Amino acid sequence: MPSDHASRPERSCHDPRYGRRRFLQTMAGAASTLTLPQVLPNSVFGATAPSNRIHVGLIGCGHQSQRIVPSFLVHDDMQMLAVCDVNRRGDGYYHPEQILGRETAQEWVHQHYAKKAPSGRYRGCAAYNDYRQLVDRPDIDAVAIVVPDHWHALIAIAAMRAGKDVYCEKPLSLTISEGQQMVQAVRKYDRIFQTGAQFRSSPAVRHACELVRNGRLGEIRLVRSWVDPNSFESPGPGWQPQPVPDGFDYDFWLGPAPLAPFHRERCFFRWRYILDYSNGQTVNFGAHTNDIIQWALGTEDTSPVEFEDNGSQFLPPGSLFDAASRTAFRARYANGIELLCETRTPSGAKFEGTEGRLEITLGGRLATYPENLKDSVIGPDEIRLPVSNPAHTRHVRDHVDADHVRNFLDAVKSRQDPIEPVETGHRSGSLCLLGNMAQLLKRKFSWDPVAQRSDDSDVNRMLVREMRSPWTLDPA
């Protein structure tokens, strides 16, 4: 994402121009470009001595790791001790120039710490194929989970059971049942859990939500959320299996998902368009834009009570990608507010009230009607939402990502919930998952946010997905 300069076109969160070269430039310059606050006095944690840093393990070294790794490494009070991925090293990610996998991520970490070492050398980051080896290490305090959605619950619960705090990329879970079990695990094991919905840490998004929360638009009647279209075309009916690349543990990648023939477009970045591993852009981008709506409306502990399809589209049967190719669903909150979610770029959220309108994009562009409404100052006695980094007052994407991690690290130290705790991630993710169910079923159904059940038996059946043996999600 670009900054909030109006002269620049907005880009997708998965802009192919954000490649390895920009990643290395970001990592090299991060320490000088990000001004991050001292969160606790040195006397408490002994400054940033290696023995007092938060030790982190990264699980998942694919496309999104290019943002997550530098967002962690920029903070001197943490140290990345290990990385893990079922792919040793290879291409096939967002664009052909990307060579990603555990060896690539390991080298990023080595290069970062080597620049700070007196000898100019560092080889202290381990690399694993199996996440369980990383989770079992007693010297790792926290894990960052950056894997396909069908792995989130299994890895997160295993990590929390082992005493690790968790930073988990959005959407929180593949199913509502898995999200419920992740919530239970966080509270049972008394862990810190940050959902990786990074735009909670954007000053522009926070200001937009505060304007809505404090009544600047009057009574809200309609909200809209937009999600990006698919970034790639699907192999059509009749696609053929391909040989598994060397160094890629495909069976482990499938894990709890059904057995299926290998195709490059099934794995790496494109998995998000296949229902066995994700829920399409409805949930991928929706976990950001609908999370903004939940934050602004103050509905973070609930969800709409009614869902229905609103003209979504799917590819022909037999296509490899089977998630919605065009998102379109409608939802209604108990207080009557209507939510319309559909495919449009740039992704963002819009609020329509009796006294004004407001639109905020994931690129940080805020527009209001009346125009001067966006300059309204939130008073000291009004509703103020949490701030990840007071030093940053405008939207810069690299800052937003690093500040979200900063908020997580602060929470690990304070043992207080971060800005996007597991319950919040679960509710925002559930909203998207329910919208996806409405699209698949092509009918309206009601939803009880308290019981987290529907009056529709097909909806209740879709709350859970069976895992392929021998994988099981043990109760927390």
C-alpha distance (Angstrom), angle and dihedral (degrees) to the residues before:
residue distance angle dihedral
M1 . . .
P2 3.80 . .
S3 3.75 124.9 .
D4 3.76 122.2 -91.5
H5 3.81 95.4 -86.6
A6 3.80 104.9 134.5
S7 3.82 92.8 -146.8
R8 3.79 93.0 65.8
P9 3.80 121.8 80.8
E10 3.76 114.8 -119.4
R11 3.78 118.8 -112.2
S12 3.75 135.7 -155.4
C13 3.81 119.8 -93.6
H14 3.82 83.8 -114.7
D15 3.80 97.2 49.1
P16 3.82 106.8 166.0
R17 3.80 89.0 -141.4
Y18 3.79 87.2 71.0
G19 3.79 91.2 81.8
R20 3.78 137.3 144.0
R21 3.81 94.1 -72.9
R22 3.80 92.7 55.6
F23 3.79 89.5 43.6
L24 3.81 92.0 56.9
Q25 3.81 90.9 45.1
T26 3.79 89.9 50.4
M27 3.78 92.2 48.4
A28 3.79 92.9 48.4
G29 3.78 93.9 48.3
A30 3.76 100.2 35.0
A31 3.78 96.8 94.9
S32 3.79 91.8 56.6
T33 3.81 98.8 39.9
L34 3.80 100.3 46.2
T35 3.77 119.0 69.0
L36 3.78 106.4 -161.8
P37 3.80 125.9 -178.0
Q38 3.79 127.4 -113.0
V39 3.79 99.3 -112.3
L40 3.80 100.5 -170.5
P41 3.82 133.1 15.0
N42 3.79 116.4 -92.7
S43 3.79 90.1 -117.3
V44 3.80 89.4 69.1
F45 3.78 99.5 50.7
G46 3.78 102.6 17.5
A47 3.81 92.5 -111.0
T48 3.80 108.3 -83.3
A49 3.78 100.2 -39.8
P50 3.83 110.0 157.2
S51 3.79 91.2 -115.4
N52 3.81 90.8 57.9
R53 3.78 101.0 43.5
I54 3.79 122.9 108.3
H55 3.80 104.6 -104.6
V56 3.81 112.3 -138.9
G57 3.78 134.6 -169.1
L58 3.81 122.0 -158.8
I59 3.81 118.0 -142.7
G60 3.79 111.0 -168.2
C61 3.81 123.3 34.0
G62 3.79 102.2 -167.5
H63 3.80 133.5 109.5
Q64 3.80 98.8 -46.9
S65 3.80 91.6 48.9
Q66 3.79 86.8 75.4
R67 3.80 87.1 72.1
I68 3.78 100.0 32.2
V69 3.81 98.3 51.3
P70 3.83 96.9 55.6
S71 3.81 90.0 39.8
F72 3.80 88.1 61.9
L73 3.81 99.6 35.5
V74 3.80 93.1 55.9
H75 3.82 88.7 71.1
D76 3.79 113.6 81.9
D77 3.81 94.3 -159.9
M78 3.81 91.9 69.7
Q79 3.78 133.7 59.7
M80 3.79 127.1 -159.7
L81 3.78 107.0 -136.0
A82 3.80 101.3 172.6
V83 3.77 145.9 11.7
C84 3.80 129.9 -158.8
D85 3.78 136.4 -164.2
V86 3.80 136.4 147.5
N87 3.82 87.9 -131.0
R88 3.78 113.7 76.4
R89 3.81 94.9 -162.5
G90 3.78 132.3 -39.9
D91 3.79 151.6 120.9
G92 3.79 132.1 -102.8
Y93 3.80 98.1 96.7
Y94 3.81 125.7 118.1
H95 3.80 94.5 -40.4
P96 3.82 134.6 2.1
E97 3.81 95.3 -102.6
Q98 3.81 92.7 64.7
I99 3.79 114.3 99.3
L100 3.77 104.7 -177.3
G101 3.78 140.0 162.2
R102 3.80 138.6 99.6
E103 3.81 95.9 -54.7
T104 3.81 91.5 51.8
A105 3.80 92.8 49.4
Q106 3.79 91.1 44.9
E107 3.79 89.6 54.8
W108 3.82 91.6 50.1
V109 3.80 89.0 56.0
H110 3.81 92.9 45.7
Q111 3.80 91.9 50.4
H112 3.80 91.8 49.1
Y113 3.79 95.8 52.1
A114 3.81 94.2 37.8
K115 3.81 88.9 63.8
K116 3.81 88.6 59.0
A117 3.80 97.9 42.0
P118 3.83 117.9 97.3
S119 3.80 89.3 -132.7
G120 3.79 93.1 48.6
R121 3.80 89.0 -125.9
Y122 3.79 132.9 102.4
R123 3.80 130.7 166.6
G124 3.80 101.4 159.4
C125 3.81 100.7 118.0
A126 3.81 114.4 97.1
A127 3.81 123.3 -149.2
Y128 3.81 124.5 -146.7
N129 3.79 137.1 -174.3
D130 3.84 93.3 -158.5
Y131 3.82 118.4 57.4
R132 3.80 90.2 -151.1
Q133 3.79 90.7 69.2
L134 3.80 90.1 55.5
V135 3.81 94.2 44.1
D136 3.81 91.3 50.8
R137 3.81 93.0 59.0
P138 3.83 108.4 108.9
D139 3.81 92.2 -155.2
I140 3.83 93.7 63.5
D141 3.81 113.9 91.1
A142 3.80 101.1 -178.3
V143 3.77 140.8 12.5
A144 3.79 132.4 -146.4
I145 3.81 110.6 -145.9
V146 3.81 113.2 -153.6
V147 3.81 102.3 159.1
P148 3.84 134.3 116.8
D149 3.79 114.1 -65.9
H150 3.81 95.6 -106.7
W151 3.82 88.6 67.2
H152 3.82 99.6 46.9
A153 3.80 99.9 91.1
L154 3.81 96.8 41.4
I155 3.79 94.5 50.6
A156 3.81 96.9 38.0
I157 3.80 94.7 51.1
A158 3.81 91.9 45.1
A159 3.81 89.6 51.2
M160 3.80 93.7 48.4
R161 3.79 91.3 46.9
A162 3.81 86.4 55.3
G163 3.81 90.6 53.1
K164 3.82 98.8 -101.6
D165 3.79 126.3 139.8
V166 3.80 113.2 -130.6
Y167 3.78 138.7 -136.2
C168 3.83 104.8 -173.3
E169 3.77 126.1 -175.5
K170 3.77 117.6 -121.6
P171 2.97 140.3 -73.5
L172 3.77 89.3 63.0
S173 3.80 97.7 -141.9
L174 3.79 146.6 -4.0
T175 3.83 92.5 -120.7
I176 3.79 137.9 20.7
S177 3.80 90.7 -116.7
E178 3.80 91.2 55.7
G179 3.80 90.1 49.3
Q180 3.79 90.6 52.2
Q181 3.80 90.7 52.4
M182 3.81 91.5 48.9
V183 3.81 89.4 53.7
Q184 3.80 90.3 50.7
A185 3.81 92.1 48.7
V186 3.81 93.6 51.8
R187 3.79 91.7 54.8
K188 3.82 96.1 38.7
Y189 3.81 94.0 52.0
D190 3.83 94.4 34.4
R191 3.79 93.7 -126.5
I192 3.79 133.4 159.6
F193 3.80 110.9 -117.1
Q194 3.80 126.3 -174.4
T195 3.81 119.1 -171.4
G196 3.79 108.5 -142.9
A197 3.81 96.2 -124.6
Q198 3.79 89.8 132.5
F199 3.79 97.8 -174.6
R200 3.82 89.3 76.0
S201 3.80 82.6 76.7
S202 3.82 94.6 53.2
P203 3.84 115.2 109.5
A204 3.82 90.1 -149.3
V205 3.81 93.3 52.3
R206 3.80 91.9 45.4
H207 3.82 91.9 50.7
A208 3.80 91.2 49.1
C209 3.79 91.3 51.2
E210 3.80 92.0 47.2
L211 3.81 90.4 53.3
V212 3.80 89.9 54.3
R213 3.81 94.1 42.7
N214 3.80 92.0 51.8
G215 3.78 95.5 51.8
R216 3.80 100.6 -107.9
L217 3.82 89.1 140.4
G218 3.77 94.6 44.3
E219 3.80 116.5 -133.7
I220 3.81 111.6 -1.6
R221 3.78 112.9 -131.1
L222 3.81 105.2 162.9
V223 3.80 134.0 23.7
R224 3.78 127.6 -173.4
S225 3.78 131.3 -162.3
W226 3.78 126.7 -168.8
V227 3.78 130.6 -157.2
D228 3.79 129.2 -165.8
P229 3.81 120.4 -104.5
N230 3.79 120.1 -111.7
S231 3.78 111.8 -69.8
F232 3.82 94.7 -143.5
E233 3.77 139.8 36.4
S234 3.78 118.2 -111.7
P235 3.79 125.8 -119.0
G236 3.79 101.7 -106.1
P237 3.77 132.4 -129.8
G238 3.79 111.0 -51.5
W239 3.83 95.7 35.8
Q240 3.80 113.2 160.0
P241 3.82 130.6 -133.7
Q242 3.80 118.4 -105.0
P243 3.82 133.2 -150.0
V244 3.81 115.7 -89.5
P245 3.84 111.0 -108.8
D246 3.80 119.0 -113.8
G247 3.77 113.1 -93.6
F248 3.81 94.8 23.2
D249 3.82 116.4 115.1
Y250 3.78 96.1 -151.4
D251 3.80 97.6 174.4
F252 3.80 90.1 53.7
W253 3.81 89.7 46.6
L254 3.81 89.6 56.0
G255 3.81 90.0 46.9
P256 3.83 108.6 149.8
A257 3.82 93.1 4.3
P258 3.82 121.5 98.3
L259 3.79 118.4 -82.2
A260 3.82 109.2 -94.8
P261 3.83 137.2 166.1
F262 3.80 115.4 -93.6
H263 3.79 121.7 -102.4
R264 3.80 124.8 162.4
E265 3.78 90.4 -128.6
R266 3.81 89.2 57.7
C267 3.80 93.8 59.8
F268 3.79 140.3 39.4
F269 3.83 108.6 31.2
R270 3.81 101.2 -12.7
W271 3.81 96.3 63.0
R272 3.79 88.3 92.0
Y273 3.82 90.5 74.5
I274 3.83 93.3 57.4
L275 3.80 120.8 82.3
D276 3.81 95.4 -142.3
Y277 3.81 89.6 67.0
S278 3.79 106.4 21.8
N279 3.81 142.2 -5.9
G280 3.79 101.6 -110.0
Q281 3.77 128.9 -112.4
T282 3.81 89.2 -42.6
V283 3.78 87.6 76.3
N284 3.81 100.7 21.4
F285 3.81 97.9 60.5
G286 3.79 92.5 16.1
A287 3.80 89.2 65.9
H288 3.81 85.4 65.8
T289 3.80 103.3 37.5
N290 3.80 97.6 38.9
D291 3.79 88.8 45.1
I292 3.82 87.4 58.7
I293 3.81 89.1 52.3
Q294 3.80 92.0 49.5
W295 3.82 90.8 49.4
A296 3.80 93.8 48.4
L297 3.80 94.7 46.3
G298 3.80 94.2 44.8
T299 3.81 90.6 -123.7
E300 3.80 96.6 126.1
D301 3.80 93.2 126.4
T302 3.80 95.9 49.4
S303 3.80 142.0 28.8
P304 3.81 140.3 -144.6
V305 3.80 117.8 -61.2
E306 3.80 98.7 -141.9
F307 3.81 133.9 42.3
E308 3.79 134.9 -178.2
D309 3.78 139.8 166.0
N310 3.79 114.5 -99.4
G311 3.81 103.1 -168.7
S312 3.81 104.3 -54.0
Q313 3.79 118.0 171.6
F314 3.80 134.5 -143.2
L315 3.79 133.3 -166.9
P316 3.83 121.1 -104.0
P317 3.82 115.9 -74.4
G318 3.78 111.1 -87.9
S319 3.82 94.4 37.4
L320 3.79 113.4 130.5
F321 3.82 91.9 -128.2
D322 3.80 108.4 65.4
A323 3.82 103.7 165.7
A324 3.80 117.0 100.5
S325 3.79 111.7 -65.8
R326 3.80 89.4 -162.1
T327 3.80 119.7 32.2
A328 3.80 118.2 -143.2
F329 3.78 124.1 150.5
R330 3.78 137.1 140.7
A331 3.79 127.8 -142.9
R332 3.79 134.7 -178.8
Y333 3.80 128.2 -151.5
A334 3.80 122.0 -141.4
N335 3.83 89.9 -106.7
G336 3.80 90.9 57.4
I337 3.82 99.5 -102.6
E338 3.80 109.4 144.9
L339 3.82 122.1 -141.6
L340 3.80 122.3 -159.0
C341 3.82 116.3 -170.1
E342 3.79 119.7 -173.9
T343 3.78 145.3 147.8
R344 3.79 114.1 -80.8
T345 3.76 135.5 129.8
P346 2.95 133.0 -94.7
S347 3.79 96.3 41.3
G348 3.77 114.0 -126.8
A349 3.79 147.5 114.2
K350 3.80 134.1 -94.4
F351 3.82 130.0 -161.3
E352 3.81 122.8 -160.9
G353 3.79 117.3 -164.6
T354 3.78 139.5 167.8
E355 3.83 91.8 -97.7
G356 3.77 104.7 32.4
R357 3.79 151.2 -22.6
L358 3.79 132.6 -110.5
E359 3.79 132.8 -169.3
I360 3.81 126.3 -172.8
T361 3.81 123.8 -177.6
L362 3.79 127.8 -156.5
G363 3.79 85.3 -112.2
G364 3.81 88.1 66.9
R365 3.80 96.9 -108.5
L366 3.81 110.8 147.2
A367 3.81 121.1 -165.0
T368 3.80 126.6 175.3
Y369 3.78 140.7 179.4
P370 2.97 114.5 -115.2
E371 3.81 85.3 41.1
N372 3.81 95.2 -139.0
L373 3.79 91.1 57.2
K374 3.82 90.4 85.9
D375 3.82 89.5 61.5
S376 3.78 92.6 57.0
V377 3.81 111.9 127.6
I378 3.79 118.4 -131.6
G379 3.79 107.8 -130.6
P380 3.81 125.7 -132.3
D381 3.80 92.0 -108.4
E382 3.80 95.0 49.1
I383 3.80 128.9 88.4
R384 3.79 109.7 -68.7
L385 3.79 120.0 -169.9
P386 3.83 124.3 -144.7
V387 3.80 118.7 -79.1
S388 3.80 121.9 -145.9
N389 3.81 96.0 -164.6
P390 3.84 121.2 8.4
A391 3.81 89.9 -165.4
H392 3.82 91.4 70.3
T393 3.79 117.0 69.7
R394 3.80 102.6 166.8
H395 3.79 135.5 49.0
V396 3.81 115.3 -90.5
R397 3.79 111.6 158.6
D398 3.81 97.4 -140.5
H399 3.80 89.3 49.8
V400 3.80 91.4 48.2
D401 3.81 92.0 54.6
A402 3.81 94.4 44.9
D403 3.81 92.6 44.4
H404 3.80 90.8 53.3
V405 3.80 88.6 54.7
R406 3.82 89.7 44.3
N407 3.79 88.7 55.6
F408 3.81 89.8 51.3
L409 3.81 93.3 50.0
D410 3.81 90.5 48.3
A411 3.80 89.2 51.8
V412 3.81 91.0 50.3
K413 3.80 87.9 56.8
S414 3.79 98.3 41.6
R415 3.84 95.4 37.4
Q416 3.81 88.4 -135.5
D417 3.81 123.0 128.1
P418 3.83 115.2 -88.1
I419 3.79 125.5 -126.8
E420 3.84 93.9 -85.2
P421 3.83 106.2 34.0
V422 3.77 122.3 -175.8
E423 3.82 95.6 -95.2
T424 3.81 91.0 54.5
G425 3.80 92.4 47.5
H426 3.79 89.6 48.3
R427 3.81 94.4 52.5
S428 3.81 94.4 46.7
G429 3.79 90.7 45.3
S430 3.81 91.6 47.5
L431 3.80 91.0 54.0
C432 3.81 89.3 56.7
L433 3.80 94.1 43.1
L434 3.82 91.0 51.7
G435 3.79 90.2 49.1
N436 3.78 88.1 51.8
M437 3.82 90.4 51.8
A438 3.80 90.4 52.3
Q439 3.80 89.0 53.3
L440 3.80 92.6 49.3
L441 3.82 94.4 45.4
K442 3.82 94.8 40.6
R443 3.79 92.4 -144.0
K444 3.79 143.8 91.1
F445 3.80 122.6 -97.6
S446 3.78 137.8 170.2
W447 3.79 125.6 -121.1
D448 3.79 131.9 -155.3
P449 3.84 106.4 -147.0
V450 3.80 92.5 -166.4
A451 3.80 98.4 50.6
Q452 3.82 90.4 29.0
R453 3.80 90.1 -137.4
S454 3.79 136.4 115.5
D455 3.79 135.5 -139.3
D456 3.82 86.0 -125.9
S457 3.81 114.0 87.3
D458 3.81 92.0 -155.2
V459 3.80 90.5 56.5
N460 3.81 91.4 50.3
R461 3.80 89.4 49.5
M462 3.81 89.8 54.4
L463 3.80 92.7 54.3
V464 3.82 88.5 82.0
R465 3.79 133.1 41.6
E466 3.77 123.9 -161.2
M467 3.80 114.9 -118.3
R468 3.79 123.9 -133.9
S469 3.77 113.9 -108.9
P470 2.98 132.7 -68.5
W471 3.82 90.5 24.7
T472 3.79 116.7 90.4
L473 3.77 132.9 165.7
D474 3.78 104.0 -132.1
P475 3.80 114.9 -151.6
A476 3.78 112.4 -94.9
